[in-house]
Amino acid sequence: MTTVLKILENLDREDGLEVSKLEKSLKLTKKHDRDNLHIAIHALTKLGIVQNSNDEKLSINRDIDFIQGRVRCSSKGYCFVVREDLGEDIYIREANLNNAWHGDSVIVLITKEGVKRRAPEGSIQCVINRYNDILLAKVEEDKLNGQLKAYPLDDRIGVTIDLDNNLKSINKESNNDLIYEIKITKYPIAQFNAKGSIIRELSINDGINGDIELLLSKNKISRNTDEPKASPKKISMKDREDLTSQASLLFESWECKNSPSLPALFAQPYEGGNRIWLHSPTVSERINIGGKLDKFLQEKGEVVCLGNNWLDFLNDQLRSASQFKLNEENEAISIIIDINSEGNVTDWKFTLSVIKPVKSITPKHLIAINNRKPNSKSVPIALKTIKDNLDVIYTIIHSSKLINRNNHLALKLDEYIPNLERLSELQKAFPSRDFNGWSKSYDCSDPQSIIDVYIRLSNNILAKHLIGYRLPFIYKVHDEIDSSTLNELAKSALSLDKKIIVNLDGSVTTNDLIRSFESSTEKKILHKLLKHIIPGINLKLFKINTNEDNEDLDYEFSTDNIEAPWSCPSFNYWNIFNQFILISLLKDAKNKPSSRSKEIIELGKKDSWKKLNWVLFSSKVQDNIENYSNLKLIKELNEIRKNSKTFRNNIIAIAQGREAQKIIGKEVTAIITGVQSYGFFAEIDDLTAEGLVHVSTLGDDWYEYRSRQNLLVGRKNKKTYQLAQKVNVRVIKVDILKNQIDLELVKENDKE
């Protein structure tokens, strides 16, 4: 479907574009589609967003200060536009929404500048891309005319949708458990409601699979994507290093058959330190960038864990071709890393290779290794099958501890996921993936926690390598946490545990706090407080104008903590993107000034870029890289990341909610994890699920909220409720769709 956004993206050029070329660019062959395009151009021209020059070329009008952004609404009806240029959010009154919905991309014109603490106000001129084309809703019959109406479950979208379906399309019996997936066929215009049709009926009480279907729909993740009829390319064995004699190992915790594939590892002592090999499955070599299979992967974006199963990212053929198989030859992209006795990197080299992994290392193996006495000569039964590989495993574990101690590539916190079969795959470390801005603490009994250390290190090395060659890559970036917020958290931590040693001079960092919490008896609560203030991670594109002189660059970030993911291409598309750039360097770049030159450099080696004094790529390859590296792709991938993060949080929350439903009316122990003016949140011990005890249910006094102390205080009885306090509560209500658990406090006189 052609959107205003696609039209504007095609017109975003200095020389403008003729209508006929715009039609061709948008691939509009039908007269109906071309007519709709002309209507859209007329409307955009009338609004002043697009202008028509004397030579009949269309271009974006840059003389008017239009602002692009995304609509964000609250359940109470307040709406803002979050600007793409990261400027101050713009308040939009209901009369100026112009039928935009929560999540839509829009163009705004500021009507009133912000004053002091008041946000600027604006009017939405045009919706350029609709976010909600499918949504979940309750369906009711209009008693006046018998027409079916849909009311979105998302209370940030306060609209009515007229349905094309008749009464036969729905379950006639009144059933509060039923909700419907609605496809929007026409969006609202002027005074007319949106129109839609029912895709399918869903129940909120249809077991685990029913929960998954609800959440997939809610988070706009589709199971049914049409796979292109394109087979993976065959890989050339030319110039690949033969490492099949190396007994490389697979470190795997996930047990599901369709779980994503991971790199292989090998290590040995080297010059007082260790030499480590990380071998990545090669996917980018098997696809044509810009082809049908590539576009399919771009649209899917990322693998999704369904709790104890997976929704694949790669199609079956690509997965089968690229996944490492034990005792078989597998094509790989390898990095060789040398570290010293302190765990610091001294050298590295990227290379194309062929490997033959020999064993899979599981949690059972690592638990047996951790329980084994240091100087024991006997080999436990659990280790018999890998006894020939123990020296390599010990070296890998030892090196991972050194690297983890010295590198701060991720914020690592304890993760508490209920021990439920439906969440079994989520309980393991997800290497290099920080869903909420942090990752699971290092655990030497979890194979994927160990490999996570090496994956992150290799990501950091690739970023440094590509910066050296001035090549583009996608990297992960943390938004900064305000120093005053960290300082306030440090004060709250000290009020909970006086033994914590932390600076309060404003210089404290997030990692300082994590280290100071490590030995605290209140570590679980402190980690939870920290999780609340850690911002999410976004993807950004590093790109340098290749036409400029090769001079020293002043980067906006430190290369010590930057990650360019590449070694897990079965995870997501940004790994494939970076792998493609690396492959282009290793296979397509010129490693000598001319064909007759004897001067050759190994392009995969550390600091090799310092010897480069010729053009690296042919113009064709360079143009391909330039076209591939665009901000539109980054924007789409960040949207996919956001949906995956929300789905993961939802799948955990709904499992907790289902368990809480089983104990409605029962008394349970809980610990207070958050205090607000309207009540306090308490985490039920066995479920690690939070519920709200509303202040109105306390009943015995009027409670004041003291934000600095994180507590509620009764005016008369002086009773307090504060962080880390143990309480007895009763589950009174669970709202599965909103992920809300309502609790009430069990008082002493209630027990009598």
Secondary structure as UniProt FT lines:
FT   HELIX           4..11
FT   TURN            14..15
FT   STRAND          17..18
FT   HELIX           19..25
FT   TURN            26..27
FT   HELIX           31..47
FT   STRAND          50..52
FT   TURN            54..55
FT   STRAND          57..60
FT   STRAND          67..73
FT   TURN            75..76
FT   STRAND          79..83
FT   TURN            84..85
FT   STRAND          90..92
FT   HELIX           94..96
FT   TURN            98..99
FT   TURN            102..103
FT   STRAND          105..112
FT   TURN            116..117
FT   STRAND          121..129
FT   STRAND          134..141
FT   TURN            143..145
FT   STRAND          148..152
FT   TURN            155..156
FT   STRAND          161..163
FT   HELIX           167..169
FT   TURN            176..177
FT   STRAND          178..186
FT   TURN            190..191
FT   STRAND          194..203
FT   TURN            204..205
FT   HELIX           207..218
FT   TURN            219..220
FT   TURN            238..239
FT   STRAND          241..243
FT   TURN            244..245
FT   STRAND          249..251
FT   TURN            257..258
FT   STRAND          264..270
FT   TURN            271..272
FT   STRAND          273..281
FT   HELIX           284..286
FT   TURN            289..290
FT   HELIX           292..300
FT   STRAND          304..305
FT   STRAND          310..311
FT   HELIX           316..322
FT   TURN            326..327
FT   STRAND          330..339
FT   TURN            341..342
FT   STRAND          345..355
FT   STRAND          359..361
FT   HELIX           363..371
FT   TURN            374..375
FT   HELIX           381..389
FT   HELIX           390..406
FT   STRAND          412..413
FT   HELIX           421..423
FT   TURN            424..427
FT   TURN            431..432
FT   TURN            435..436
FT   STRAND          439..440
FT   TURN            444..445
FT   HELIX           447..468
FT   TURN            469..470
FT   STRAND          473..478
FT   HELIX           483..496
FT   TURN            498..499
FT   HELIX           510..517
FT   TURN            518..519
FT   TURN            521..522
FT   HELIX           523..533
FT   STRAND          537..542
FT   TURN            546..547
FT   TURN            559..560
FT   TURN            569..571
FT   HELIX           573..583
FT   HELIX           584..588
FT   TURN            595..596
FT   TURN            603..604
FT   TURN            606..607
FT   HELIX           608..611
FT   HELIX           619..628
FT   HELIX           631..661
FT   TURN            662..663
FT   STRAND          667..676
FT   TURN            677..678
FT   STRAND          679..684
FT   TURN            685..688
FT   STRAND          689..694
FT   HELIX           695..697
FT   STRAND          703..706
FT   TURN            707..710
FT   STRAND          711..714
FT   TURN            715..717
FT   STRAND          720..722
FT   TURN            723..724
FT   STRAND          726..735
FT   TURN            736..739
FT   STRAND          740..745
FT   HELIX           748..751
//
